[in-house]
Amino acid sequence: MIYKVLSDNVGIYESDDDVILINPTLSTELNSAGSFQFKMPPNHDYYDQIIPWVNDIEVYEGNELIFFGRPTNDISIDMYNNKSIYVEGALAYFNDTIQRPQEWDSILLRTFLETLISNHNAQVAPNRRFVLGHFPSEFEEKTVYRILNYETTFECLSTMIANAEGGFLMTRKVNDVQYLDWITDFEVGTQPVQFGINIVDINQTSAKDTYFTSLIPLGPEISGVYMTIKDVNNGLDYIDLPDAQTYGRIFAVAEFDDVETPAKLLEKANEYIAELQLQNLTITVDAAELHYVDNTYIPLLLGKKVHVYSTPHGLDANLPIVKVNLNLDNGSKQVTIGNLERRTLSEIVGEEGQGYAGDKVVKFDATPMAGSSRAVTSAGIFEALGNLRFTINEDGTIHVREVNDQGQ
């Protein structure tokens, strides 16, 4: 595979040519700008032409653009006059602009996102502007309350789109047009990650923040009584996970409102358990690129789903690539496969910190997605946020208000 790097459309590196950079390393991650780092030797023709914040740097894998961004002022020169350069990904362009105060009681999510991009574009040069690309179909009709108060555009995208609603924000460039895509699911690539074929090394971890070994699934409440699975589960209203035999029963409750029969409730609960286990799973793999030897395989790229199959490790699932580390010199690629950490509303509000001064009321849409479990209670959120007071409405929105020590 030929890797190449362009700066303002001029080639400054090719992996199979005499145009060299020292240790060119690319790191990309979902919902992160990512970075490209390298050293430039003093005899390089472009040595004095890398200008912080100005150049447009592009990294290609074959003919596919896999990263674009700009050099920062994080530049140093070693004793041999090799110049170390740090390039931040294009998502960081949104750090350059400020969203001035504005408030909407009800605005379409699409319109809100388009407004953020439009406000950003009005403050930057043409090569730092974006067009809204992919927008999730499930959010086309959704309206939300939003308030802006001098945050950076990046902060707004992170807290009011990705963290509040879910999904991933990714940049791409086609014919010199830069797009911001909001992705909630990914297509499955053709290249597997498989033990005995292209897995060189593997490290598997599983988050235990919401650990349980036995689940009590509840269906809709009818005449004050919840539907359970007792009638279709040998008289038991719970499901044991394999860990229950080792660690004993640690119970959790999950509610499913969109089921009509106990049998369907049991099916949904088993699906939820399997999905939750995969959501908590993270796999870091040193993988050999099959694309190098067979170009019918799509390269292992950030955001693509891959089929992970390893019998010794008990893995057989389609999971997204959430992080890629690539050395352009030798083509070695380390990919992290799994799911980004899901964050609760209290974590989002607690770190955001803006928009709650005085008696401002902020509304977050907390309506659960269709078929999802609602296992987090409002009590946990109250405890986490101290002087923030909540009103939970029938439509699922949560009104947040900051109060003083006297509760006013």
C-alpha positions as CSV (number, residue, x, y, z in Angstrom):
1,M,0.0,0.0,0.0
2,I,1.3,3.4,-0.9
3,Y,0.8,6.2,1.6
4,K,1.3,9.7,0.6
5,V,1.1,13.1,2.3
6,L,0.3,16.4,0.6
7,S,0.7,19.9,1.8
8,D,-1.3,22.5,-0.2
9,N,-1.6,19.8,-2.9
10,V,2.2,19.4,-3.1
11,G,3.6,16.0,-2.3
12,I,5.8,16.0,0.8
13,Y,5.9,12.2,1.4
14,E,5.4,8.9,-0.4
15,S,6.1,5.6,1.3
16,D,7.7,4.1,-1.7
17,D,9.7,7.1,-2.9
18,D,12.7,9.2,-1.9
19,V,10.5,12.0,-0.6
20,I,10.7,11.1,3.1
21,L,9.4,12.1,6.5
22,I,10.7,10.6,9.7
23,N,8.3,8.4,11.7
24,P,5.1,9.6,10.1
25,T,2.3,8.5,12.5
26,L,-1.4,8.9,12.2
27,S,-3.8,8.6,15.1
28,T,-7.6,8.9,14.5
29,E,-10.5,8.3,16.9
30,L,-14.3,8.7,16.6
31,N,-15.6,12.0,17.9
32,S,-12.0,13.3,18.1
33,A,-10.1,15.5,15.7
34,G,-7.2,13.0,15.5
35,S,-3.6,13.9,14.7
36,F,-0.7,13.3,12.3
37,Q,2.8,13.7,13.6
38,F,6.2,13.5,11.8
39,K,9.7,14.9,11.7
40,M,11.0,16.7,8.6
41,P,14.7,16.4,7.9
42,P,16.5,19.7,7.2
43,N,17.3,18.8,3.6
44,H,13.5,18.4,2.8
45,D,12.4,20.7,0.0
46,Y,9.4,21.8,2.1
47,Y,11.3,22.3,5.3
48,D,10.6,26.0,5.6
49,Q,7.2,26.0,4.1
50,I,5.1,24.4,6.9
51,I,3.3,27.4,8.5
52,P,1.3,26.8,11.7
53,W,-2.5,27.0,11.2
54,V,-2.1,27.8,7.5
55,N,-1.2,24.7,5.4
56,D,-3.8,22.1,4.3
57,I,-2.3,18.7,5.1
58,E,-3.8,15.5,3.6
59,V,-2.9,11.9,4.2
60,Y,-3.8,9.3,1.6
61,E,-4.0,5.5,1.8
62,G,-3.7,4.5,-1.9
63,N,-6.2,6.9,-3.6
64,E,-8.4,7.3,-0.5
65,L,-8.1,10.4,1.7
66,I,-8.0,9.1,5.3
67,F,-7.1,12.3,7.1
68,F,-6.9,16.1,6.5
69,G,-6.0,18.9,8.9
70,R,-3.6,21.7,9.6
71,P,-0.2,22.1,11.4
72,T,-0.4,23.7,14.8
73,N,2.3,25.8,16.5
74,D,3.5,22.7,18.3
75,I,6.8,22.6,16.4
76,S,10.2,21.8,17.7
77,I,13.7,21.2,16.2
78,D,16.1,18.6,17.6
79,M,19.9,18.8,17.7
80,Y,20.1,17.4,14.1
81,N,17.7,20.1,12.9
82,N,14.9,17.6,12.3
83,K,11.7,19.6,12.7
84,S,8.8,17.9,14.6
85,I,5.4,18.9,13.4
86,Y,2.0,18.2,14.8
87,V,-1.1,18.3,12.6
88,E,-4.6,18.3,14.1
89,G,-7.6,16.9,12.3
90,A,-10.2,19.0,10.5
91,L,-12.8,18.6,13.3
92,A,-10.6,20.9,15.3
93,Y,-11.4,23.8,13.0
94,F,-14.6,24.2,14.9
95,N,-12.5,25.3,17.9
96,D,-11.8,28.5,16.0
97,T,-15.3,30.0,16.2
98,I,-17.7,31.1,18.9
99,Q,-21.5,30.6,19.0
100,R,-23.0,33.9,20.2
101,P,-26.0,33.9,22.5
102,Q,-29.2,32.6,21.0
103,E,-32.1,30.5,22.4
104,W,-34.8,28.3,20.8
105,D,-37.8,26.8,22.7
106,S,-38.2,24.4,19.8
107,I,-36.0,23.9,16.9
108,L,-35.5,21.0,14.5
109,L,-32.2,19.2,15.2
110,R,-31.2,19.4,11.5
111,T,-31.9,23.2,11.6
112,F,-29.9,23.6,14.8
113,L,-26.9,21.7,13.4
114,E,-27.1,23.7,10.1
115,T,-27.1,26.9,12.2
116,L,-24.0,25.9,14.1
117,I,-22.2,25.2,10.8
118,S,-23.4,28.4,9.2
119,N,-22.3,30.5,12.2
120,H,-18.9,28.8,12.0
121,N,-18.5,29.4,8.3
122,A,-19.2,33.1,8.7
123,Q,-16.1,33.4,10.9
124,V,-13.5,31.5,9.0
125,A,-11.7,31.3,5.6
126,P,-13.1,29.2,2.8
127,N,-10.7,26.3,3.4
128,R,-12.0,26.0,7.0
129,R,-15.7,25.9,6.1
130,F,-18.0,22.9,6.1
131,V,-21.3,21.6,4.5
132,L,-23.6,19.4,6.4
133,G,-23.2,15.9,5.0
134,H,-25.0,12.8,6.3
135,F,-27.8,13.4,8.8
136,P,-29.5,10.5,10.7
137,S,-32.9,9.8,9.3
138,E,-34.2,9.0,12.8
139,F,-33.7,12.6,13.8
140,E,-35.2,14.4,10.8
141,E,-38.4,15.4,12.6
142,K,-37.0,15.7,16.1
143,T,-37.2,19.1,17.8
144,V,-35.2,20.2,20.8
145,Y,-34.7,23.2,23.2
146,R,-31.2,24.7,22.7
147,I,-29.4,27.7,24.1
148,L,-26.0,29.1,23.0
149,N,-23.9,31.3,25.2
150,Y,-20.4,32.0,23.7
151,E,-19.3,28.4,23.5
152,T,-16.9,27.3,20.8
153,T,-18.6,25.5,17.9
154,F,-16.7,22.4,18.9
155,E,-18.1,22.5,22.4
156,C,-21.6,22.8,21.0
157,L,-21.2,19.9,18.6
158,S,-19.8,17.7,21.3
159,T,-22.3,18.4,24.1
160,M,-25.4,19.3,22.2
161,I,-25.2,16.9,19.3
162,A,-22.9,13.9,19.9
163,N,-23.1,13.5,23.7
164,A,-26.8,14.6,24.0
165,E,-28.2,12.6,21.1
166,G,-25.6,9.9,20.4
167,G,-23.7,9.0,17.3
168,F,-20.4,10.2,15.9
169,L,-19.2,13.4,14.1
170,M,-16.8,12.8,11.3
171,T,-15.3,15.0,8.6
172,R,-14.6,14.1,5.0
173,K,-13.5,16.0,1.9
174,V,-14.8,15.3,-1.7
175,N,-13.7,17.5,-4.6
176,D,-12.4,20.1,-2.2
177,V,-15.7,20.4,-0.4
178,Q,-15.5,19.6,3.4
179,Y,-18.4,17.8,4.9
180,L,-19.4,17.3,8.5
181,D,-21.2,13.9,8.8
182,W,-23.4,12.8,11.8
183,I,-23.3,9.0,11.8
184,T,-25.3,6.8,14.1
185,D,-24.4,3.5,12.4
186,F,-21.8,2.2,10.1
187,E,-21.7,-0.1,7.1
188,V,-19.8,-3.4,7.4
189,G,-16.6,-3.5,5.5
190,T,-15.4,-6.5,3.4
191,Q,-12.3,-7.2,5.4
192,P,-12.7,-9.3,8.5
193,V,-10.5,-9.2,11.6
194,Q,-9.9,-12.9,12.2
195,F,-7.7,-15.1,14.4
196,G,-5.2,-17.1,12.3
197,I,-5.5,-14.7,9.3
198,N,-4.8,-11.1,10.1
199,I,-4.8,-10.8,13.9
200,V,-1.2,-10.3,15.0
201,D,-1.9,-9.4,18.6
202,I,-5.1,-8.9,20.6
203,N,-6.0,-7.3,23.9
204,Q,-9.6,-7.6,25.1
205,T,-11.2,-5.5,27.9
206,S,-14.7,-5.1,29.2
207,A,-16.1,-2.2,31.1
208,K,-17.9,-3.0,34.4
209,D,-19.5,0.3,35.3
210,T,-23.0,-1.1,35.0
211,Y,-22.2,-4.6,36.1
212,F,-24.9,-7.2,36.9
213,T,-25.2,-10.9,36.6
214,S,-29.0,-11.3,36.7
215,L,-31.6,-9.2,34.9
216,I,-35.2,-8.6,35.7
217,P,-36.9,-7.5,32.5
218,L,-40.2,-5.6,32.9
219,G,-42.8,-4.9,30.2
220,P,-45.6,-2.4,30.1
221,E,-47.5,-1.7,33.3
222,I,-51.1,-2.9,33.1
223,S,-53.6,-2.1,35.9
224,G,-50.7,-1.3,38.2
225,V,-48.8,-4.6,37.5
226,Y,-45.8,-4.9,35.3
227,M,-45.6,-7.6,32.7
228,T,-42.8,-10.2,33.5
229,I,-41.3,-13.3,31.9
230,K,-42.3,-15.7,34.6
231,D,-44.9,-17.5,32.4
232,V,-42.4,-18.2,29.7
233,N,-39.2,-18.7,31.8
234,N,-39.9,-21.6,34.1
235,G,-41.5,-19.5,36.7
236,L,-38.5,-17.1,37.1
237,D,-38.9,-13.4,36.5
238,Y,-35.1,-13.0,35.9
239,I,-32.4,-14.1,33.5
240,D,-29.0,-15.3,34.8
241,L,-25.9,-14.3,32.9
242,P,-23.0,-16.8,32.8
243,D,-21.2,-14.7,35.5
244,A,-23.9,-15.5,38.0
245,Q,-22.5,-19.0,38.6
246,T,-19.1,-17.5,39.5
247,Y,-20.0,-14.3,41.3
248,G,-23.5,-14.9,42.5
249,R,-26.6,-12.9,41.5
250,I,-26.2,-9.1,41.2
251,F,-29.6,-7.9,40.0
252,A,-30.6,-5.1,37.7
253,V,-33.9,-4.1,36.2
254,A,-34.6,-3.0,32.7
255,E,-37.9,-1.8,31.3
256,F,-39.2,-2.5,27.8
257,D,-42.4,-0.6,26.9
258,D,-42.8,-1.7,23.3
259,V,-43.6,-5.4,23.9
260,E,-47.0,-7.1,23.9
261,T,-46.4,-10.6,25.2
262,P,-44.1,-12.2,27.8
263,A,-42.4,-14.2,25.1
264,K,-41.5,-11.0,23.2
265,L,-40.3,-9.5,26.5
266,L,-38.0,-12.5,27.0
267,E,-36.7,-12.1,23.4
268,K,-36.1,-8.4,23.9
269,A,-34.3,-9.0,27.2
270,N,-31.9,-11.5,25.7
271,E,-31.2,-9.1,22.8
272,Y,-30.5,-6.4,25.3
273,I,-28.1,-8.6,27.3
274,A,-26.2,-9.5,24.2
275,E,-26.0,-5.9,23.0
276,L,-24.9,-4.6,26.4
277,Q,-22.1,-7.1,26.6
278,L,-20.8,-6.0,23.1
279,Q,-21.3,-2.3,24.0
280,N,-18.9,-2.8,27.0
281,L,-16.4,-4.7,24.9
282,T,-13.2,-3.1,23.6
283,I,-10.6,-5.0,21.6
284,T,-7.3,-3.6,20.5
285,V,-5.8,-5.5,17.6
286,D,-2.5,-5.4,15.8
287,A,-3.8,-6.3,12.4
288,A,-2.2,-7.1,9.1
289,E,-3.9,-5.4,6.2
290,L,-5.4,-8.0,3.9
291,H,-6.0,-5.1,1.4
292,Y,-2.2,-5.1,0.7
293,V,-2.4,-8.6,-0.8
294,D,-6.0,-8.5,-2.1
295,N,-7.5,-5.2,-3.2
296,T,-11.0,-6.6,-3.1
297,Y,-10.8,-6.1,0.7
298,I,-11.6,-2.6,1.9
299,P,-8.8,-1.2,4.2
300,L,-9.4,-1.1,7.9
301,L,-10.7,2.4,8.3
302,L,-12.1,4.5,11.2
303,G,-15.8,4.1,11.5
304,K,-16.2,1.0,9.4
305,K,-17.7,-2.0,11.0
306,V,-15.7,-5.2,10.7
307,H,-16.5,-8.8,11.4
308,V,-14.4,-9.9,14.4
309,Y,-13.9,-13.6,14.6
310,S,-11.6,-15.4,17.1
311,T,-12.7,-18.7,18.5
312,P,-9.9,-18.7,21.3
313,H,-11.2,-15.4,22.5
314,G,-14.9,-16.1,22.1
315,L,-15.5,-13.3,19.6
316,D,-17.9,-13.4,16.7
317,A,-19.6,-10.0,16.0
318,N,-19.8,-7.0,13.8
319,L,-18.2,-4.1,15.6
320,P,-17.1,-0.6,14.6
321,I,-13.5,0.5,14.4
322,V,-13.3,3.4,16.9
323,K,-9.6,4.1,16.9
324,V,-6.7,3.6,14.4
325,N,-3.0,4.1,14.9
326,L,-1.0,3.9,11.7
327,N,2.7,4.1,11.0
328,L,3.0,5.2,7.4
329,D,6.6,3.9,7.0
330,N,5.9,0.3,7.5
331,G,2.1,0.2,7.2
332,S,1.6,-1.3,10.7
333,K,-1.9,-0.6,11.9
334,Q,-3.3,-1.0,15.4
335,V,-7.1,-0.8,15.5
336,T,-9.4,-0.5,18.5
337,I,-12.7,-2.2,17.9
338,G,-15.8,-1.9,20.0
339,N,-17.9,1.0,21.3
340,L,-17.1,4.4,22.7
341,E,-18.0,4.8,26.3
342,R,-21.7,5.8,26.6
343,R,-22.2,8.7,29.0
344,T,-25.1,9.6,31.2
345,L,-27.0,12.8,31.2
346,S,-25.5,13.7,34.6
347,E,-22.0,13.4,33.1
348,I,-22.9,15.5,30.1
349,V,-24.4,18.3,32.2
350,G,-21.8,18.1,34.9
351,E,-18.9,18.7,32.5
352,E,-20.6,21.1,30.3
353,G,-21.1,23.8,32.8
354,Q,-22.5,26.4,30.5
355,G,-26.0,27.8,30.2
356,Y,-27.0,27.3,33.8
357,A,-26.2,30.6,35.4
358,G,-28.8,32.4,37.4
359,D,-32.4,31.2,36.9
360,K,-31.9,29.9,33.4
361,V,-33.9,26.8,32.6
362,V,-32.2,24.3,30.2
363,K,-34.1,21.4,28.6
364,F,-32.5,18.2,27.5
365,D,-34.5,15.7,25.5
366,A,-34.2,12.5,27.5
367,T,-36.8,10.4,25.5
368,P,-35.4,6.9,25.3
369,M,-35.0,5.4,21.8
370,A,-37.6,2.9,20.6
371,G,-37.0,-0.5,22.1
372,S,-34.3,0.7,24.5
373,S,-33.9,0.0,28.2
374,R,-34.5,2.8,30.7
375,A,-32.4,1.4,33.6
376,V,-31.1,4.8,34.9
377,T,-33.3,6.5,37.5
378,S,-33.6,10.2,38.1
379,A,-32.5,9.8,41.7
380,G,-28.9,9.0,40.5
381,I,-28.9,12.2,38.4
382,F,-30.1,14.3,41.3
383,E,-27.4,13.0,43.6
384,A,-24.7,13.7,41.0
385,L,-25.6,17.3,40.2
386,G,-26.1,18.9,43.6
387,N,-27.7,22.3,43.2
388,L,-29.3,21.5,39.8
389,R,-33.1,20.9,40.1
390,F,-35.0,18.8,37.6
391,T,-38.6,18.6,36.4
392,I,-39.2,15.5,34.3
393,N,-42.1,16.1,31.9
394,E,-44.5,13.6,30.4
395,D,-42.9,14.1,26.9
396,G,-39.6,12.8,28.3
397,T,-37.8,16.2,28.4
398,I,-35.9,17.2,31.5
399,H,-35.9,20.9,32.6
400,V,-32.7,21.7,34.5
401,R,-32.6,24.8,36.9
402,E,-29.7,25.9,39.1
403,V,-30.7,27.0,42.6
404,N,-28.8,28.6,45.5
405,D,-28.1,27.1,48.9
406,Q,-31.6,27.9,50.1
407,G,-33.1,25.9,47.2
408,Q,-34.3,29.1,45.4
